Amino acid sequence: MTASDRLFELLANFEVAVSQSGVARTAGGKSLLSALTHLSDGALNEADAALSEFEGDMVAAGSTLAGIIANERKDFDNCKIFLLKAIDADDPEFDILCLTGDFSRHFGFLELAIKAYDRAIEIAPHASHAHLRRGQVYSEAGDVSAAIDDLLRATLLQPNLISAQVALGDEYRSANMTDAACKCYRAALDIDPQNAAAQSGLDHTLALVLPQWHSAMLNDTNRNQAFEEAIKAVVTPGCSVLDIGTGTGLLAMMASRAGAATVTGCESVGVLAETAKTIVNQNGFKNRISILHKRSQDMTLDEDIDEPADVLVAEIVDAGLLGENVLTAIDDARRRLCKPDVTIIPAAATVYAVPIESEDLAHERMVDTASGFDISLFNALRPNMYLQTNLSKYQWQMLSDPVPVFSFDFTQNTLASREESFRLTPHTDGVAHGVAFWFDLHLSSEITLSTSPAAPPTHWHQAVYTFSEPMEIKQNEPVRLFASHDERKITLSLET
Ligand SMILES: C[S@@+](CC[C@H](N)C(=O)[O-])C[C@H]1O[C@@H](n2cnc3c(N)ncnc32)[C@H](O)[C@@H]1O
């Protein structure tokens, strides 16, 4: 809607409010309405003249109208003075105050708008529309928490107020409260399935919380089969299983199918947890699996599971192994939520790294000149972060043998950071563009799932650090690979 369309709409609303106020039938009210008609026609002098005949009954409405005329004349100081006068008027009417707020907002005077709605809410504390309007202005003013307070109040007062549900969803989304945002958009879509704003808000939020890799992961039959084999090998009738990061509930269903007496799956993403509940029910596991919308770290033995788990399943690894916080989640659950002799799947992992040459990978990750301009400074902005990389899509070669850089035994405390360095002997001359790394995930002593480029492909592919400057490598002249890790990240670099 254009600004002038919006002004026209507000004037029409104002006319309705004035007409319904009763003063319309008085002489003063008539001149007010006539001033409004002139104003809608753009006849400012006539509007002024009609307004000058208006005598004080409806001070708030008259002052608001004077403010609108001043704004049309671009006399913003007087506009503000009149609007403030309307807000501070004795005994103002609720509808007129709300409209004074709407005009103030439309003219860009957000503080005045808030004052007007404050006063309207004093008069009618349960008016959902006043809370909605004030919430929207707080949002425009960048005060997210005040906006959430008001919009939440509006939805509690009137749950079917779609615009409030959508506006509240938007605020939650900008505050990164994505589960709450999805709930609001869904509430709006329950009322009006065609609501475009609610649908778009939901789509954007789902895109934030559900990374693209979910489908590839769920379709990764190598991964699925390896996990199911490992689960079947350890789950015995009567045992209890905890599945951290259950996602769709897939591994929890495998555990139940393998005969577990109780299975609890926890999932930190609310929309996913809700969907997992439905999936599990649809697949016939209604009374055998309980899905919790919780981070494992927030679960307690008393509240969330009946007994400590015999088997802990935690498929919460990314291409770089540690990026989903697997170390802290397993360590915490092992100590608090499991039996002392718990079987953990995965039980361990080994990470391998190797310097690689790959002109086309480096070319894709680095910039130099574009359209004749030197834009290479952009490279300095790149975070020192590995990227998930399907090496098979590039021309590349290893410059030495890969080395095992770290092993993690998930049955023990793995949280201590480590630093290592390795002397590598290049088996060829070449240019090192980065370091690739991958892992063997030992689901049990018999079953290993590998993301090595030499192993059957998985959805994880490999992880690669690319260097800002390529390094010349000479055959048989040793180079040093530095490897470190903290709780969330393995970092690798190379020195010639
Ligand atoms: C890699 S996905 C795996 C999903 C599922 N386990 C599977 O194998 O199909 C990991 C999931 O775990 C969730 N997650 C990660 N850490 C978690 C934790 N500590 N507690 C609960 N959920 C977690 C993420 O939101 C994500 O949905």
PDBQT file of the ligand as one rigid body, heavy atoms in Angstrom, charges set to zero:
ROOT
HETATM    1  C1  LIG A 501      22.440 -34.829  12.561  1.00  0.00    +0.000 C 
HETATM    2  S1  LIG A 501      20.756 -34.701  13.031  1.00  0.00    +0.000 S 
HETATM    3  C2  LIG A 501      20.358 -36.386  13.295  1.00  0.00    +0.000 C 
HETATM    4  C3  LIG A 501      18.903 -36.702  13.417  1.00  0.00    +0.000 C 
HETATM    5  C4  LIG A 501      18.618 -38.149  13.790  1.00  0.00    +0.000 C 
HETATM    6  N1  LIG A 501      19.385 -38.561  14.938  1.00  0.00    +0.000 N 
HETATM    7  C5  LIG A 501      18.908 -39.087  12.660  1.00  0.00    +0.000 C 
HETATM    8  O1  LIG A 501      19.928 -39.738  12.725  1.00  0.00    +0.000 OA
HETATM    9  O2  LIG A 501      18.142 -39.153  11.695  1.00  0.00    +0.000 OA
HETATM   10  C6  LIG A 501      20.960 -34.077  14.648  1.00  0.00    +0.000 C 
HETATM   11  C7  LIG A 501      19.714 -33.538  15.298  1.00  0.00    +0.000 C 
HETATM   12  O3  LIG A 501      19.994 -33.426  16.664  1.00  0.00    +0.000 OA
HETATM   13  C8  LIG A 501      19.485 -32.237  17.209  1.00  0.00    +0.000 C 
HETATM   14  N2  LIG A 501      20.352 -31.990  18.366  1.00  0.00    +0.000 N 
HETATM   15  C9  LIG A 501      21.696 -31.736  18.341  1.00  0.00    +0.000 A 
HETATM   16  N3  LIG A 501      22.183 -31.702  19.598  1.00  0.00    +0.000 NA
HETATM   17  C10 LIG A 501      21.121 -31.948  20.427  1.00  0.00    +0.000 A 
HETATM   18  C11 LIG A 501      21.003 -32.054  21.852  1.00  0.00    +0.000 A 
HETATM   19  N4  LIG A 501      22.061 -31.909  22.648  1.00  0.00    +0.000 N 
HETATM   20  N5  LIG A 501      19.778 -32.289  22.362  1.00  0.00    +0.000 NA
HETATM   21  C12 LIG A 501      18.699 -32.433  21.556  1.00  0.00    +0.000 A 
HETATM   22  N6  LIG A 501      18.764 -32.333  20.207  1.00  0.00    +0.000 NA
HETATM   23  C13 LIG A 501      19.966 -32.120  19.649  1.00  0.00    +0.000 A 
HETATM   24  C14 LIG A 501      19.549 -31.255  16.059  1.00  0.00    +0.000 C 
HETATM   25  O4  LIG A 501      18.555 -30.274  16.189  1.00  0.00    +0.000 OA
HETATM   26  C15 LIG A 501      19.279 -32.164  14.860  1.00  0.00    +0.000 C 
HETATM   27  O5  LIG A 501      17.916 -32.202  14.560  1.00  0.00    +0.000 OA
ENDROOT
TORSDOF 0
